[in-house]
Amino acid sequence: MHRPTKLYTLTLALFLAAAGSGCAVFKKCSAENCATDAKITADEEALLAEHREFGPPAAVHVQTLNGVVYLTGTVDTEFEVRHLEALVRRVTDVKDVVNNLNARGNGR
């Protein structure tokens, strides 16, 4: 009876250790970049609100870390994936873009 409990405990401990190690490698913005990152994110979100062709603003998530913009979410086409990345790159102080957007369709 005690053997399954130990197995569950060990499994839970391994899971928590793996999840915790993923959190440990994620960096926070440096002190001098936090204000800039917040402004970049706000500018990106305003840009998304202006461009309704990408769907509702909540369809694309924007996160900025030390000037690098991370895009996640889903848009309609591969063209929109590339077009949105190009728009994001034009925002002031953006150093790079990591585009993790997915397209629902095959393109236009």
Contacts in CASP RR format, 6 or more apart in sequence:
PFRMAT RR
TARGET T0000
AUTHOR 0000-0000-0000
METHOD contacts of the structure
MODEL  1
MHRPTKLYTLTLALFLAAAGSGCAVFKKCSAENCATDAKITADEEALLAE
HREFGPPAAVHVQTLNGVVYLTGTVDTEFEVRHLEALVRRVTDVKDVVNN
LNARGNGR
27 65 0 8 1.000
27 66 0 8 1.000
28 65 0 8 1.000
29 37 0 8 1.000
29 64 0 8 1.000
29 65 0 8 1.000
29 66 0 8 1.000
30 66 0 8 1.000
33 66 0 8 1.000
33 67 0 8 1.000
36 67 0 8 1.000
36 93 0 8 1.000
37 64 0 8 1.000
37 65 0 8 1.000
37 66 0 8 1.000
37 67 0 8 1.000
38 64 0 8 1.000
39 93 0 8 1.000
40 64 0 8 1.000
40 67 0 8 1.000
40 69 0 8 1.000
40 91 0 8 1.000
40 92 0 8 1.000
40 93 0 8 1.000
40 94 0 8 1.000
41 62 0 8 1.000
41 63 0 8 1.000
41 64 0 8 1.000
41 69 0 8 1.000
43 91 0 8 1.000
43 92 0 8 1.000
44 62 0 8 1.000
44 64 0 8 1.000
44 69 0 8 1.000
44 88 0 8 1.000
44 91 0 8 1.000
45 57 0 8 1.000
45 62 0 8 1.000
47 87 0 8 1.000
47 88 0 8 1.000
47 91 0 8 1.000
48 54 0 8 1.000
48 57 0 8 1.000
48 60 0 8 1.000
48 62 0 8 1.000
49 57 0 8 1.000
51 84 0 8 1.000
51 87 0 8 1.000
53 80 0 8 1.000
54 60 0 8 1.000
54 75 0 8 1.000
54 80 0 8 1.000
54 84 0 8 1.000
55 75 0 8 1.000
55 76 0 8 1.000
59 73 0 8 1.000
59 74 0 8 1.000
59 75 0 8 1.000
60 71 0 8 1.000
60 72 0 8 1.000
60 73 0 8 1.000
60 74 0 8 1.000
60 75 0 8 1.000
60 84 0 8 1.000
60 101 0 8 1.000
61 71 0 8 1.000
61 72 0 8 1.000
61 73 0 8 1.000
62 69 0 8 1.000
62 70 0 8 1.000
62 71 0 8 1.000
62 88 0 8 1.000
63 69 0 8 1.000
63 70 0 8 1.000
63 72 0 8 1.000
64 70 0 8 1.000
64 94 0 8 1.000
66 95 0 8 1.000
67 93 0 8 1.000
67 94 0 8 1.000
67 95 0 8 1.000
67 96 0 8 1.000
68 94 0 8 1.000
68 95 0 8 1.000
68 96 0 8 1.000
68 97 0 8 1.000
68 98 0 8 1.000
69 88 0 8 1.000
69 91 0 8 1.000
69 94 0 8 1.000
69 96 0 8 1.000
69 97 0 8 1.000
69 98 0 8 1.000
70 97 0 8 1.000
70 98 0 8 1.000
70 100 0 8 1.000
71 84 0 8 1.000
71 85 0 8 1.000
71 88 0 8 1.000
71 97 0 8 1.000
71 98 0 8 1.000
71 99 0 8 1.000
71 100 0 8 1.000
71 101 0 8 1.000
72 100 0 8 1.000
72 101 0 8 1.000
73 100 0 8 1.000
73 101 0 8 1.000
73 102 0 8 1.000
74 101 0 8 1.000
74 102 0 8 1.000
74 103 0 8 1.000
74 104 0 8 1.000
75 81 0 8 1.000
75 84 0 8 1.000
75 101 0 8 1.000
75 102 0 8 1.000
75 103 0 8 1.000
75 104 0 8 1.000
76 103 0 8 1.000
76 104 0 8 1.000
76 105 0 8 1.000
76 107 0 8 1.000
77 103 0 8 1.000
77 104 0 8 1.000
77 105 0 8 1.000
77 106 0 8 1.000
77 107 0 8 1.000
77 108 0 8 1.000
78 103 0 8 1.000
78 105 0 8 1.000
78 106 0 8 1.000
78 107 0 8 1.000
79 107 0 8 1.000
79 108 0 8 1.000
80 101 0 8 1.000
80 103 0 8 1.000
81 99 0 8 1.000
81 101 0 8 1.000
81 102 0 8 1.000
81 103 0 8 1.000
84 99 0 8 1.000
84 101 0 8 1.000
85 97 0 8 1.000
85 99 0 8 1.000
85 101 0 8 1.000
88 94 0 8 1.000
88 97 0 8 1.000
89 97 0 8 1.000
END
